[in-house]
Amino acid sequence: MEKEEFEIRMSEYKFEEITEIKLHGDRFDYRPLNDSKGHGFVYLWIEELNDSYEVVYVGKAGKTMKSRLSQHKGGFHGRKGIGLKNAEKLKEGIGLGKRYFVYARESPTRKIHGIGVPFESLEELAFMQIFKGKLWNIANNA
């Protein structure tokens, strides 16, 4: 999607940029722009090239975004698995001049049986449908 549509959609769904995923040599790094202390997030990896934006990953964080980003970083530098596959896709894209950003929103909490429950799991499923197409974390798109 073009930049204007992307900005409208991020605003509509209240996503905010958290960080940019960068490659330094063969190591991935990112510094969160803000260290939200909340719990229960849904987040997007955004691929950008020449002011064209594509959502390539939808995820959830049951704890903080900082904690979830740390888990991804460990997976990128592992020896096998999905994290390593995602790292290869990121490296390939960065090599082609693409940039990758992480956008996130804190999921709402609803009371169920008198207990406040964040809805990040439901939101993750909803946003996978909204942004379906090129998602790396849906089996038929991998």
Backbone as CSV, one residue per row, in Angstrom:
resi,resn,N_x,N_y,N_z,CA_x,CA_y,CA_z,C_x,C_y,C_z
1,MET,0.842,-1.172,0.000,0.000,0.000,0.000,0.888,1.236,0.000
2,GLU,0.367,2.288,-0.557,1.129,3.529,-0.626,1.176,4.202,0.747
3,LYS,2.102,5.146,0.904,2.363,5.769,2.200,1.112,6.374,2.837
4,GLU,0.316,7.102,2.068,-0.866,7.756,2.638,-1.861,6.731,3.185
5,GLU,-2.128,5.676,2.413,-3.040,4.634,2.881,-2.473,3.941,4.120
6,PHE,-1.168,3.667,4.102,-0.518,3.032,5.245,-0.702,3.878,6.509
7,GLU,-0.424,5.166,6.409,-0.550,6.046,7.575,-1.990,6.113,8.079
8,ILE,-2.945,6.131,7.167,-4.361,6.147,7.555,-4.717,4.867,8.307
9,ARG,-4.264,3.728,7.790,-4.599,2.448,8.435,-3.932,2.307,9.797
10,MET,-2.683,2.743,9.916,-2.012,2.663,11.216,-2.723,3.562,12.230
11,SER,-3.152,4.727,11.786,-3.878,5.647,12.663,-5.253,5.080,13.027
12,GLU,-5.943,4.538,12.045,-7.279,3.970,12.266,-7.250,2.882,13.334
13,TYR,-6.236,2.028,13.279,-6.133,0.921,14.233,-5.265,1.251,15.447
14,LYS,-4.784,2.487,15.510,-3.997,2.979,16.648,-2.672,2.229,16.842
15,PHE,-2.025,1.881,15.730,-0.688,1.305,15.797,0.328,2.438,15.826
16,GLU,1.371,2.260,16.616,2.452,3.233,16.690,3.770,2.539,16.377
17,GLU,4.664,3.272,15.728,5.978,2.711,15.433,6.732,2.485,16.739
18,ILE,7.274,1.279,16.883,8.030,0.911,18.079,9.528,0.942,17.799
19,THR,9.932,0.410,16.639,11.354,0.335,16.324,11.548,-0.015,14.857
20,GLU,12.774,0.063,14.415,13.168,-0.431,13.096,14.097,-1.614,13.317
21,ILE,13.877,-2.682,12.561,14.758,-3.847,12.623,15.936,-3.558,11.705
22,LYS,17.143,-3.578,12.265,18.344,-3.266,11.486,19.309,-4.439,11.517
23,LEU,20.128,-4.497,10.505,21.141,-5.533,10.402,22.506,-4.867,10.488
24,HIS,23.303,-5.288,11.467,24.668,-4.787,11.640,25.602,-5.975,11.444
25,GLY,26.238,-6.031,10.276,27.033,-7.212,9.948,26.093,-8.377,9.758
26,ASP,26.214,-9.387,10.591,25.287,-10.523,10.509,24.363,-10.582,11.723
27,ARG,24.293,-9.492,12.493,23.476,-9.454,13.708,22.326,-8.460,13.567
28,PHE,21.147,-8.890,14.009,19.989,-8.005,14.012,19.969,-7.208,15.302
29,ASP,19.474,-5.992,15.187,19.382,-5.144,16.363,18.207,-4.199,16.199
30,TYR,17.643,-3.811,17.303,16.623,-2.768,17.310,16.576,-2.158,18.691
31,ARG,16.307,-0.896,18.696,16.165,-0.146,19.937,14.742,0.393,19.981
32,PRO,13.926,-0.105,20.901,12.551,0.397,20.972,12.513,1.907,21.178
33,LEU,11.628,2.580,20.436,11.470,4.027,20.565,10.853,4.392,21.900
34,ASN,9.976,3.525,22.392,9.421,3.737,23.725,9.307,2.375,24.395
35,ASP,9.513,2.358,25.672,9.493,1.106,26.424,8.187,1.026,27.195
36,SER,7.125,0.683,26.473,5.811,0.605,27.098,5.821,-0.445,28.198
37,LYS,5.276,-0.092,29.311,5.240,-1.001,30.455,3.981,-1.864,30.456
38,GLY,3.081,-1.630,29.514,1.838,-2.383,29.475,2.053,-3.839,29.110
39,HIS,0.995,-4.602,29.220,1.001,-6.019,28.860,-0.144,-6.274,27.893
40,GLY,0.081,-7.171,26.943,-0.958,-7.539,25.998,-0.960,-6.644,24.776
41,PHE,-0.120,-6.970,23.797,0.018,-6.169,22.580,-0.216,-7.032,21.351
42,VAL,-0.615,-6.387,20.284,-0.569,-6.980,18.962,0.386,-6.091,18.168
43,TYR,1.202,-6.716,17.312,2.213,-5.936,16.601,2.343,-6.407,15.164
44,LEU,2.908,-5.536,14.353,3.088,-5.785,12.925,4.540,-5.553,12.548
45,TRP,5.045,-6.378,11.649,6.302,-6.063,10.981,5.913,-5.455,9.644
46,ILE,6.469,-4.303,9.368,6.160,-3.566,8.149,7.388,-3.555,7.250
47,GLU,7.197,-3.959,6.003,8.263,-3.908,5.002,8.039,-2.655,4.158
48,GLU,9.091,-1.829,4.033,8.965,-0.582,3.272,10.031,-0.521,2.188
49,LEU,9.608,-0.132,1.004,10.523,0.109,-0.109,9.909,1.199,-0.973
50,ASN,10.634,2.282,-1.143,10.189,3.384,-2.011,8.783,3.876,-1.670
51,ASP,8.530,4.105,-0.385,7.234,4.597,0.100,6.071,3.655,-0.202
52,SER,6.369,2.375,-0.380,5.341,1.348,-0.499,5.482,0.447,0.734
53,TYR,4.361,0.168,1.394,4.370,-0.534,2.677,3.574,-1.825,2.590
54,GLU,4.112,-2.860,3.215,3.452,-4.163,3.233,3.578,-4.743,4.640
55,VAL,2.466,-5.222,5.192,2.508,-5.926,6.472,2.960,-7.347,6.172
56,VAL,4.092,-7.764,6.769,4.624,-9.094,6.486,4.533,-10.039,7.686
57,TYR,4.141,-9.516,8.843,4.059,-10.363,10.032,3.083,-9.726,11.005
58,VAL,2.220,-10.537,11.580,1.316,-10.101,12.645,1.599,-10.992,13.844
59,GLY,1.832,-10.380,14.993,2.132,-11.164,16.183,1.467,-10.594,17.417
60,LYS,1.617,-11.331,18.505,1.070,-10.885,19.787,2.160,-10.978,20.839
61,ALA,2.030,-10.125,21.827,2.957,-10.133,22.958,2.122,-10.157,24.224
62,GLY,2.180,-11.254,24.951,1.417,-11.365,26.188,2.018,-10.538,27.304
63,LYS,3.314,-10.308,27.214,3.992,-9.471,28.207,4.307,-8.141,27.541
64,THR,5.494,-7.604,27.767,5.846,-6.314,27.173,6.378,-6.501,25.753
65,MET,6.359,-5.434,24.973,6.930,-5.491,23.625,8.436,-5.703,23.700
66,LYS,9.081,-5.103,24.681,10.529,-5.276,24.826,10.868,-6.756,25.001
67,SER,10.093,-7.444,25.816,10.302,-8.870,26.045,10.086,-9.664,24.756
68,ARG,9.031,-9.343,24.014,8.737,-10.078,22.778,9.803,-9.820,21.722
69,LEU,10.265,-8.580,21.610,11.327,-8.275,20.653,12.602,-9.036,20.998
70,SER,12.881,-9.174,22.272,14.050,-9.929,22.708,13.924,-11.401,22.298
71,GLN,12.722,-11.951,22.395,12.497,-13.334,21.965,12.738,-13.481,20.464
72,HIS,12.238,-12.525,19.681,12.476,-12.579,18.234,13.971,-12.519,17.938
73,LYS,14.661,-11.626,18.607,16.100,-11.465,18.376,16.830,-12.782,18.638
74,GLY,16.460,-13.477,19.708,17.055,-14.779,19.993,16.770,-15.778,18.885
75,GLY,15.552,-15.755,18.355,15.191,-16.650,17.260,15.949,-16.348,15.979
76,PHE,16.205,-15.066,15.716,16.953,-14.681,14.513,18.361,-15.262,14.528
77,HIS,18.924,-15.405,15.712,20.310,-15.842,15.828,20.422,-17.288,16.300
78,GLY,19.311,-18.013,16.232,19.318,-19.424,16.610,19.919,-20.279,15.504
79,ARG,19.777,-21.580,15.662,20.359,-22.500,14.684,19.329,-23.095,13.733
80,LYS,18.057,-23.038,14.105,17.018,-23.579,13.234,15.680,-22.997,13.659
81,GLY,14.660,-23.290,12.870,13.314,-22.892,13.240,12.811,-21.676,12.491
82,ILE,11.622,-21.260,12.892,10.927,-20.154,12.236,11.706,-18.851,12.363
83,GLY,12.301,-18.608,13.528,13.072,-17.376,13.720,14.190,-17.244,12.706
84,LEU,14.856,-18.346,12.433,15.948,-18.334,11.457,15.408,-18.104,10.043
85,LYS,14.251,-18.696,9.730,13.633,-18.460,8.416,13.260,-16.988,8.256
86,ASN,12.715,-16.402,9.318,12.371,-14.977,9.261,13.626,-14.120,9.117
87,ALA,14.699,-14.513,9.793,15.962,-13.776,9.683,16.462,-13.786,8.243
88,GLU,16.344,-14.923,7.579,16.778,-15.007,6.180,15.948,-14.079,5.293
89,LYS,14.640,-14.027,5.538,13.776,-13.134,4.759,14.135,-11.674,5.017
90,LEU,14.409,-11.349,6.278,14.811,-9.981,6.608,16.135,-9.625,5.935
91,LYS,17.112,-10.524,6.006,18.419,-10.271,5.384,18.267,-10.068,3.879
92,GLU,17.471,-10.924,3.258,17.256,-10.807,1.817,16.626,-9.454,1.474
93,GLY,15.586,-9.084,2.219,14.919,-7.808,1.964,15.829,-6.617,2.194
94,ILE,16.568,-6.631,3.289,17.493,-5.531,3.581,18.540,-5.431,2.478
95,GLY,18.986,-6.582,1.974,19.938,-6.600,0.865,19.384,-5.967,-0.405
96,LEU,18.061,-5.982,-0.542,17.399,-5.375,-1.705,17.013,-3.915,-1.452
97,GLY,17.403,-3.391,-0.281,17.109,-1.998,0.039,15.819,-1.782,0.812
98,LYS,15.184,-2.860,1.242,13.947,-2.732,2.015,14.281,-2.411,3.469
99,ARG,13.347,-1.740,4.125,13.474,-1.450,5.549,12.324,-2.146,6.268
100,TYR,12.557,-2.503,7.534,11.554,-3.215,8.321,11.319,-2.482,9.638
101,PHE,10.058,-2.214,9.901,9.654,-1.500,11.099,8.697,-2.365,11.905
102,VAL,8.664,-2.132,13.212,7.702,-2.801,14.079,6.731,-1.739,14.580
103,TYR,5.447,-2.001,14.363,4.372,-1.150,14.869,3.576,-1.978,15.864
104,ALA,3.094,-1.350,16.925,2.347,-2.098,17.938,1.216,-1.258,18.510
105,ARG,0.274,-1.956,19.103,-0.810,-1.313,19.847,-1.115,-2.179,21.057
106,GLU,-1.434,-1.527,22.153,-1.836,-2.277,23.337,-3.260,-2.758,23.119
107,SER,-3.477,-4.037,23.344,-4.805,-4.612,23.142,-5.728,-4.213,24.283
108,PRO,-7.005,-4.051,23.969,-7.951,-3.722,25.036,-8.109,-4.898,25.995
109,THR,-8.507,-4.584,27.191,-8.780,-5.601,28.207,-10.280,-5.615,28.469
110,ARG,-10.830,-6.805,28.553,-12.256,-6.970,28.847,-12.393,-7.878,30.062
111,LYS,-13.450,-7.650,30.807,-13.709,-8.512,31.964,-14.447,-9.766,31.515
112,ILE,-13.883,-10.895,31.892,-14.518,-12.187,31.652,-14.551,-12.896,33.004
113,HIS,-15.732,-13.217,33.451,-15.911,-13.855,34.762,-15.245,-13.035,35.866
114,GLY,-15.325,-11.711,35.711,-14.798,-10.814,36.729,-13.299,-10.569,36.673
115,ILE,-12.626,-11.117,35.655,-11.170,-10.971,35.540,-10.854,-10.189,34.268
116,GLY,-9.971,-9.190,34.373,-9.545,-8.428,33.202,-8.630,-9.265,32.322
117,VAL,-9.022,-9.449,31.063,-8.269,-10.286,30.128,-7.907,-9.457,28.898
118,PRO,-6.592,-9.319,28.590,-6.221,-8.615,27.360,-6.575,-9.467,26.142
119,PHE,-6.983,-8.820,25.086,-7.474,-9.507,23.894,-6.422,-9.640,22.792
120,GLU,-5.136,-9.718,23.134,-4.119,-9.761,22.084,-4.257,-10.973,21.167
121,SER,-4.679,-12.119,21.681,-4.817,-13.307,20.830,-5.921,-13.128,19.795
122,LEU,-7.050,-12.581,20.226,-8.147,-12.338,19.283,-7.774,-11.261,18.273
123,GLU,-7.105,-10.220,18.751,-6.695,-9.164,17.828,-5.681,-9.682,16.810
124,GLU,-4.779,-10.550,17.238,-3.812,-11.118,16.303,-4.546,-11.825,15.166
125,LEU,-5.536,-12.643,15.499,-6.305,-13.351,14.470,-7.037,-12.373,13.551
126,ALA,-7.622,-11.343,14.134,-8.345,-10.353,13.330,-7.400,-9.622,12.378
127,PHE,-6.246,-9.184,12.886,-5.322,-8.442,12.026,-4.666,-9.344,10.980
128,MET,-4.560,-10.638,11.249,-4.078,-11.554,10.209,-5.060,-11.585,9.038
129,GLN,-6.334,-11.470,9.332,-7.337,-11.426,8.263,-7.337,-10.074,7.558
130,ILE,-7.220,-9.011,8.330,-7.226,-7.666,7.751,-6.035,-7.472,6.817
131,PHE,-4.859,-7.950,7.236,-3.634,-7.721,6.466,-3.158,-8.969,5.728
132,LYS,-4.066,-9.910,5.472,-3.649,-11.135,4.785,-3.092,-10.792,3.411
133,GLY,-2.267,-11.645,2.921,-1.648,-11.422,1.620,-0.239,-11.961,1.624
134,LYS,0.671,-11.208,2.201,2.092,-11.561,2.153,2.639,-11.942,3.535
135,LEU,1.787,-12.332,4.455,2.241,-12.606,5.818,3.172,-13.809,5.878
136,TRP,4.312,-13.611,6.508,5.300,-14.680,6.650,4.859,-15.723,7.660
137,ASN,3.994,-15.362,8.593,3.636,-16.297,9.653,2.277,-16.962,9.438
138,ILE,1.873,-17.076,8.194,0.719,-17.903,7.837,1.246,-18.948,6.865
139,ALA,1.003,-20.206,7.177,1.634,-21.327,6.467,1.544,-21.227,4.946
140,ASN,0.392,-20.901,4.395,0.274,-20.897,2.935,0.921,-19.680,2.288
141,ASN,1.413,-18.742,3.090,2.112,-17.574,2.549,3.619,-17.695,2.697
142,ALA,4.094,-18.711,3.414,5.529,-18.826,3.714,6.329,-19.190,2.486
